[in-house]
Amino acid sequence: MAIRLPRIISSKKVSKGYFAVYVGENQKMFVIPVSFLNQPLFQDLLGMSEQEFGYCHPTGSLIIPCNKDIFLDVTSRLN
């Protein structure tokens, strides 16, 4: 079963195989590989998002409610 991510409307293009997430209070956009979705560390971040916003966020964006530095630390471990 495929996961459908919300369509991101932005002036920035997101290449095939990547998706955008918004991180932190300022909701800085990061474009990351879809392969991160299978990683347990990234799934922990998604769990934080689910706890904070549930599955239906009003903006339709995937927002990770953590500090930008924590997000960068986690994603650097996945590369």
C-alpha positions in Angstrom: 0.0 0.0 0.0 1.4 3.4 -1.0 1.5 6.4 1.4 0.1 9.5 -0.2 1.8 12.6 1.0 0.0 16.0 0.6 0.8 17.9 -2.5 3.3 20.7 -1.6 2.5 24.0 -3.3 5.7 26.0 -3.3 7.9 27.9 -5.7 10.6 25.3 -4.9 10.5 22.1 -6.9 10.8 18.8 -5.1 12.6 16.1 -7.2 11.2 12.7 -7.7 12.3 10.4 -4.8 12.2 13.3 -2.3 9.7 15.0 -0.2 9.5 18.2 1.9 9.0 18.5 5.6 8.8 21.6 7.7 10.8 21.7 11.0 10.7 23.7 14.1 8.8 26.8 15.2 9.8 28.7 12.1 8.8 25.8 9.9 12.0 25.7 7.8 11.6 23.5 4.8 13.9 20.5 4.2 13.8 18.2 1.2 14.8 14.7 2.2 14.9 11.3 0.4 11.8 9.1 0.5 14.0 6.3 1.7 14.1 8.0 5.2 10.5 6.8 5.7 11.8 3.3 6.3 14.3 4.4 9.0 13.4 3.8 12.6 15.0 7.2 13.7 13.0 9.1 11.2 9.8 7.1 12.1 10.4 8.4 15.7 10.2 12.0 14.3 7.0 11.1 12.4 5.6 9.8 15.7 6.3 13.1 17.3 4.4 14.8 14.5 1.5 12.4 14.9 1.3 13.1 18.7 1.4 16.9 18.1 -0.9 17.2 15.1 -2.6 13.9 14.5 -3.1 12.8 10.9 -5.0 15.8 9.7 -3.0 19.0 9.9 -4.8 22.1 8.7 -2.1 23.2 6.3 -1.7 19.8 4.7 2.0 20.0 5.3 4.2 17.4 7.1 5.6 19.3 10.1 8.2 17.8 12.4 7.8 19.5 15.8 11.4 19.4 17.0 14.4 21.7 17.1 16.1 22.2 13.7 19.4 21.0 15.2 17.9 17.8 16.4 16.4 17.2 13.0 19.7 17.8 11.3 21.4 15.5 13.8 18.9 12.7 13.2 19.0 13.0 9.4 22.8 13.2 9.3 22.8 9.7 10.9 20.6 8.4 8.1 22.9 9.5 5.2 
